[in-house]
Amino acid sequence: MINPDPGSFRDPSGRVFIQDDRVLRAIYEMGRDNFEAVQKAGVLDALIAKGLMVEAEAAEPGLADTLEPKPAHLLSHPLIPFISYPYEWTFSQLKAAAILHLELHLEALRSNFTLCDATAYNVQFRGTEPVFIDHLSVVPYEEGEIWAGHRQFCMQFLNPLLLWAKRGVVPNSWYRGSVEGIAPEDLAAVLGWRDKLSFTVLAHVVTQAKAHKHALKTETKEKIVKAHKLPKRSLVAMLEGLKSYISGLELPGGRSVWSDYAGDNSYNAEKRAEKHDFVAAMAGSVQPDMMFDIGCNSGDFTQTALEAGAKSVVAFDFDYGALERCYSRFSQSKLSVLPLWLDAANPSPAQGWANSERASLGDRGKIDAMVALAVIHHIAIGRNVPLDMAVDWLIGLAPQGVIEFPNKDDVMVRKLLASRKDIFPDYTEEAFLQHVGARAEIVEQKKLGEDGRLIVQYRRS
Amino acid sequence: MGISERHIAAFAVLTIFGAAPAFAYLDPATGSIIIQAVIGAVAGGLLYAKLFMHKVRSFFGRKTGDVASDNTEN
C-alpha cells in the first residue's frame, strides 16, 4: 500500500503517489471524462513533446487494482529530482515559471483546452528548466468561460514579480508566510503611482483590487457572476499581454547587477585550486546522484563537483545576487543545477494544510552528499548557533560531504567579529574536529595553504 | 463582446474612486471574474493595435521589436 503525496489533495479528480523512483497519478471517476477528452485530443502528448509538461505514460495494467479507491486511469511519471517551492526561487526562476505557465495555457487553448487553475506549485524545476507537473489541470475549454485561475495567477506569479521588479522588495518571506502568494489588494497598497502607469498593473492589480473590495461590500448574486463571459480571443489576448509584460520585467538595476561578477573572495588562486581538488575527490569517490551545495555563491564548486561525478546539485545561498548568477550560469551550460534561496538558520518549514502540504527542506528526498564551504562561521558566529549544533545540522543533511572551517584568524571571521563581542570561546578547529568526529568518520582533513582554512571530508556510519 | 456601458462605467468608477476595505466572506475570485471581460477586451484591442502597427511598419520596411510588448510604457 502506498500513501498519497500530502500535497496532492486539492483536486478531487485525482491524487499523486510516490513509488520508488517514479510518480503515480490516480485519476478517479470525477476526472475521467475530462482526462479522456484530453487524451483523445492528444493534448498532453503535444505539451510533453514541446517540453512544457513532465512525461507521462499509462502505468502497467493491474497496478490500479492495488489502489483504494480504485482509479479509472493510472499514469506514471518520472520523479522530479528535487521538489522546490516558489518562495525559494530567484526572480528569474519565478519569471521563467510564469512564462512557462502562460505558454502552456496558450498552447492548450490552440487545441481548445484550458487550465482549471494557475498555481505556481504546479511548476517544478529540473535543473534550471521549469516544467509543468499537473496533468489534471488541463481541461476542455468552453467558449466564453472566464479564466478561472486569473486571481491565482496574479497572486502566485505576477504580483510577487511586480513587487520585486517595481519596488525592489524580495517577496519570498511574504510568499512563504501566506503560501498562496500576494493579493492584488495588498500589492496595490504598496505600489507607487509611477508603478501603476501600465495597463497590466492598472488592470490586473489596481482594478482587480478595487473590484474585489467592491464585491466584498456588495451582495454579488450568483447569476451576475455566472453571466460574465470572456470570449476566447480576449482570453488569448490577456495571456499574450501578460506573457510579453512579464518577459520584459527586470530587477531594479537590470542585468548588469548580475553580469559583472569577478570572483570577490579572500582566497588566492592556489588555495582555491586545493579546495577544488578536495571537493572533486569527495564527489569523485561518492558519485552522488543528488548533492547539496550550501553557500554555493555563483556555483564554482558546484561545477567542480559535477565535473568530478555528481549527477545533480541543489545549490543554496542566502544572497539573491549570487543565486541569479548561478541560475544564469547553469541555464547557459544546461547542467543539472537547481539554485534555491536558503537561510540556514531558518530553512523552509513543513507548512500548508495539516503542516504537510509543503514539505520542509529536510524532507524532500534522499541527499547523497553535501558541501558546505565558507558557511559554518555564518551560522555559528553570524547567527549564534553553538558550533556543535551547526555541525549537527550540516552533517544531518547528507551521509557524506565536505565542510570547510575558517578559524578566528580568517579575514572573513574577523569581519564578523569586528562589530561585536567575541562570545564564542568554543569556536576552534579542535572543537570543530571533535564535533565532526563524534558524528561521523573523518575521511580526510587538510589545511588549505600554511595558515589557511581547515577542510574535512566526513562519512557517517 | 458582451461588454455593456454598465461594465465600462463600473471599471471607471472602481479605478477612480476605489472602495473601502471590507472583510466579509466571499468567493475569493469574484473581483477577478467581474473585471475579466473588460481587461480581456482592452487586451484584445491592444494586441490588435500592435499587430496593426507592426504590419504598417513592415510595409514601410522599418525594423520593429517585439510585436506584443506593452513594456514601452515602463
Boltz contact constraints between the chains, C-beta under 6 A:
constraints:
  - contact:
      token1: [A, 146]
      token2: [B, 33]
      max_distance: 6.0
  - contact:
      token1: [A, 146]
      token2: [B, 36]
      max_distance: 6.0
  - contact:
      token1: [A, 150]
      token2: [B, 32]
      max_distance: 6.0
  - contact:
      token1: [A, 151]
      token2: [B, 29]
      max_distance: 6.0
  - contact:
      token1: [A, 151]
      token2: [B, 32]
      max_distance: 6.0
  - contact:
      token1: [A, 198]
      token2: [B, 73]
      max_distance: 6.0
  - contact:
      token1: [A, 198]
      token2: [B, 74]
      max_distance: 6.0
  - contact:
      token1: [A, 199]
      token2: [B, 70]
      max_distance: 6.0
  - contact:
      token1: [A, 203]
      token2: [B, 39]
      max_distance: 6.0
  - contact:
      token1: [A, 207]
      token2: [B, 14]
      max_distance: 6.0
  - contact:
      token1: [A, 207]
      token2: [B, 15]
      max_distance: 6.0
  - contact:
      token1: [A, 207]
      token2: [B, 35]
      max_distance: 6.0
  - contact:
      token1: [A, 208]
      token2: [B, 31]
      max_distance: 6.0
  - contact:
      token1: [A, 208]
      token2: [B, 32]
      max_distance: 6.0
  - contact:
      token1: [A, 208]
      token2: [B, 35]
      max_distance: 6.0
  - contact:
      token1: [A, 210]
      token2: [B, 14]
      max_distance: 6.0
  - contact:
      token1: [A, 210]
      token2: [B, 18]
      max_distance: 6.0
  - contact:
      token1: [A, 210]
      token2: [B, 19]
      max_distance: 6.0
  - contact:
      token1: [A, 211]
      token2: [B, 14]
      max_distance: 6.0
  - contact:
      token1: [A, 211]
      token2: [B, 31]
      max_distance: 6.0
  - contact:
      token1: [A, 211]
      token2: [B, 34]
      max_distance: 6.0
  - contact:
      token1: [A, 211]
      token2: [B, 35]
      max_distance: 6.0
  - contact:
      token1: [A, 212]
      token2: [B, 31]
      max_distance: 6.0
  - contact:
      token1: [A, 213]
      token2: [B, 19]
      max_distance: 6.0
  - contact:
      token1: [A, 214]
      token2: [B, 14]
      max_distance: 6.0
  - contact:
      token1: [A, 214]
      token2: [B, 19]
      max_distance: 6.0
  - contact:
      token1: [A, 215]
      token2: [B, 30]
      max_distance: 6.0
  - contact:
      token1: [A, 215]
      token2: [B, 31]
      max_distance: 6.0
  - contact:
      token1: [A, 216]
      token2: [B, 22]
      max_distance: 6.0
  - contact:
      token1: [A, 216]
      token2: [B, 24]
      max_distance: 6.0
  - contact:
      token1: [A, 216]
      token2: [B, 26]
      max_distance: 6.0
  - contact:
      token1: [A, 217]
      token2: [B, 19]
      max_distance: 6.0
  - contact:
      token1: [A, 217]
      token2: [B, 22]
      max_distance: 6.0
  - contact:
      token1: [A, 220]
      token2: [B, 30]
      max_distance: 6.0
  - contact:
      token1: [A, 225]
      token2: [B, 33]
      max_distance: 6.0
  - contact:
      token1: [A, 228]
      token2: [B, 33]
      max_distance: 6.0
  - contact:
      token1: [A, 228]
      token2: [B, 37]
      max_distance: 6.0
  - contact:
      token1: [A, 229]
      token2: [B, 2]
      max_distance: 6.0
  - contact:
      token1: [A, 230]
      token2: [B, 36]
      max_distance: 6.0
  - contact:
      token1: [A, 230]
      token2: [B, 37]
      max_distance: 6.0
  - contact:
      token1: [A, 230]
      token2: [B, 40]
      max_distance: 6.0
  - contact:
      token1: [A, 231]
      token2: [B, 1]
      max_distance: 6.0
  - contact:
      token1: [A, 233]
      token2: [B, 44]
      max_distance: 6.0
  - contact:
      token1: [A, 234]
      token2: [B, 40]
      max_distance: 6.0
  - contact:
      token1: [A, 234]
      token2: [B, 41]
      max_distance: 6.0
  - contact:
      token1: [A, 234]
      token2: [B, 44]
      max_distance: 6.0
  - contact:
      token1: [A, 237]
      token2: [B, 43]
      max_distance: 6.0
  - contact:
      token1: [A, 237]
      token2: [B, 44]
      max_distance: 6.0
  - contact:
      token1: [A, 237]
      token2: [B, 47]
      max_distance: 6.0
  - contact:
      token1: [A, 238]
      token2: [B, 39]
      max_distance: 6.0
  - contact:
      token1: [A, 238]
      token2: [B, 40]
      max_distance: 6.0
  - contact:
      token1: [A, 238]
      token2: [B, 43]
      max_distance: 6.0
  - contact:
      token1: [A, 240]
      token2: [B, 47]
      max_distance: 6.0
  - contact:
      token1: [A, 240]
      token2: [B, 68]
      max_distance: 6.0
  - contact:
      token1: [A, 241]
      token2: [B, 43]
      max_distance: 6.0
  - contact:
      token1: [A, 244]
      token2: [B, 68]
      max_distance: 6.0
  - contact:
      token1: [A, 244]
      token2: [B, 69]
      max_distance: 6.0
  - contact:
      token1: [A, 245]
      token2: [B, 70]
      max_distance: 6.0
  - contact:
      token1: [A, 248]
      token2: [B, 69]
      max_distance: 6.0
  - contact:
      token1: [A, 248]
      token2: [B, 71]
      max_distance: 6.0
